[in-house]
Amino acid sequence: MNNAAYKVEIELFLTETESLKAQIHSLRTENNILKAEKDRLLSEIEHLKSEKEQMHARLLESGRRLLLSGIDAAEVARITGLSPDELEA
């Protein structure tokens, strides 16, 4: 190869290198965005789990109050969706 051909090869290599660098930068940016979204979703899941636990505790409390008011355990279980064992625990 002559100097002109080497020069063209070097220019092509440099162009491809810059293109790859840009792609890497773009992928890193996208990766960071996805990591942030994952963290946000995990946080939201934890929040929802906590809410679910709180709602279950309130449902248990309400069911137990219904039992104490004299309503039949089977009826309370049907209304609340809780098992009699849960209500009595």
C-alpha positions as CSV (number, residue, x, y, z in Angstrom):
1,M,0.0,0.0,0.0
2,N,1.1,3.5,-0.6
3,N,0.9,6.5,1.7
4,A,-2.4,7.6,0.3
5,A,-4.0,4.2,0.9
6,Y,-2.6,4.2,4.5
7,K,-3.9,7.7,5.0
8,V,-7.4,6.6,3.9
9,E,-7.3,3.5,6.1
10,I,-6.2,5.7,9.1
11,E,-9.0,8.1,8.4
12,L,-11.5,5.3,8.2
13,F,-10.2,3.8,11.4
14,L,-10.4,7.2,13.2
15,T,-13.9,7.8,11.9
16,E,-15.0,4.3,13.1
17,T,-13.4,4.9,16.4
18,E,-15.2,8.2,16.9
19,S,-18.5,6.5,15.9
20,L,-17.9,3.7,18.4
21,K,-17.0,6.2,21.1
22,A,-20.3,8.0,20.5
23,Q,-22.2,4.7,20.6
24,I,-20.5,3.8,23.9
25,H,-21.4,7.2,25.3
26,S,-25.0,6.8,24.2
27,L,-25.2,3.3,25.6
28,R,-23.8,4.5,29.0
29,T,-26.3,7.3,29.1
30,E,-29.1,4.9,28.3
31,N,-27.8,2.5,30.9
32,N,-27.8,5.2,33.6
33,I,-31.3,6.2,32.7
34,L,-32.4,2.5,32.9
35,K,-30.7,2.1,36.3
36,A,-32.4,5.2,37.6
37,E,-35.8,3.9,36.4
38,K,-35.1,0.5,38.0
39,D,-34.3,2.2,41.3
40,R,-37.4,4.3,41.0
41,L,-39.5,1.2,40.3
42,L,-37.9,-0.8,43.2
43,S,-38.6,2.1,45.5
44,E,-42.2,2.2,44.3
45,I,-42.6,-1.5,44.9
46,E,-41.3,-1.1,48.4
47,H,-43.8,1.7,49.0
48,L,-46.6,-0.4,47.6
49,K,-45.6,-3.4,49.8
50,S,-45.7,-1.1,52.8
51,E,-49.1,0.2,51.8
52,K,-50.4,-3.3,51.3
53,E,-49.2,-4.3,54.8
54,Q,-50.9,-1.3,56.3
55,M,-54.1,-2.0,54.5
56,H,-54.0,-5.6,55.6
57,A,-53.5,-4.6,59.2
58,R,-56.5,-2.2,59.0
59,L,-58.6,-4.9,57.4
60,L,-57.7,-7.3,60.2
61,E,-58.5,-4.6,62.8
62,S,-61.9,-4.0,61.2
63,G,-62.6,-7.7,60.9
64,R,-61.8,-8.2,64.6
65,R,-64.1,-5.3,65.5
66,L,-66.9,-6.9,63.5
67,L,-66.3,-10.1,65.4
68,L,-66.4,-8.3,68.7
69,S,-69.7,-6.7,67.7
70,G,-71.2,-10.1,67.4
71,I,-71.2,-10.7,63.7
72,D,-70.6,-14.3,62.7
73,A,-67.0,-15.3,61.9
74,A,-68.0,-16.8,58.6
75,E,-69.8,-13.6,57.6
76,V,-66.8,-11.5,58.6
77,A,-64.5,-13.7,56.7
78,R,-66.8,-13.5,53.6
79,I,-67.0,-9.7,53.9
80,T,-63.3,-9.1,54.5
81,G,-61.8,-11.9,52.4
82,L,-59.8,-12.9,55.4
83,S,-59.7,-16.4,56.7
84,P,-61.2,-17.2,60.1
85,D,-57.7,-18.2,61.2
86,E,-56.3,-14.7,60.2
87,L,-59.1,-13.0,62.1
88,E,-58.5,-15.0,65.3
89,A,-54.7,-14.7,65.2
